[in-house]
Amino acid sequence: MNRIRTLLVPLANRPHADASPPPTGHLASGFLTIGTTTYIDPHGIYPLDHRSDGTPTVIINDTTHPITILTESNRSHPATAPPTDLPPPLVLAPGERTETRRGDGVRVG
């Protein structure tokens, strides 16, 4: 027990004034559904797995932020010179839904 107290002494002596809140970023509130998976208050990028039988994947944006369906080609090209032969990324506004056969991931925000 004394060893645990010895280990915790530096934490107890640390001033609390310098403690900053952890960075949270801009979290979306609501639900993001991709296929049969639903994410609560999503943020970041989520994988988009397509079914082997070729049926489209349902994406429902019930969040407070728009979402973008990304393809590998959208990620690999520099932003200064976008290729002209690629379709533009698909963006869903809050409350929208779609069925798609393309894309590798979904980015929130």
Residue, then its C-alpha position, 0 to 999 in steps of 0.5 A: m500500500n505504501r508503494i502505491r501511495t509513493l507512486l501517486v504522490p507526483l500526481a497529487n502534487r501536480p498543480h490543477a491550474d495547468a490542466s487543460p481540457p482534452p481536445t475533442g474537435h468538432l463532434a457530430s451528434g446523432f447517428l451515422t448508419i453504414g450498411t448494418t452498422t450504426y455509429i453514435d456521435p461519429h467523428g473522423i473516417y469510417p470504413l465502407d465495406h461493400r457487399s459481395d453480392g453487389t447490392p448497394t450499401v445504404i448510408i444514412n446521415d442522421t447527424t448534425h454535420p455533412i458527410t463525404i463518401l471518399t474513394e481511394s482516388n480522392r485521397s491519393h491526389p494532391a488537392t492542388a491538381p485534382p484529376t478531371d476524370l474522377p467523379p466528384p466526392l458524394v456529400l450527404a447533408p444532415g438528414e439525407r440518405t443514399e445507396t452507393r456501390r462506390g467509395d472506400g470510407v465515409r468522413v464526417g464533417 
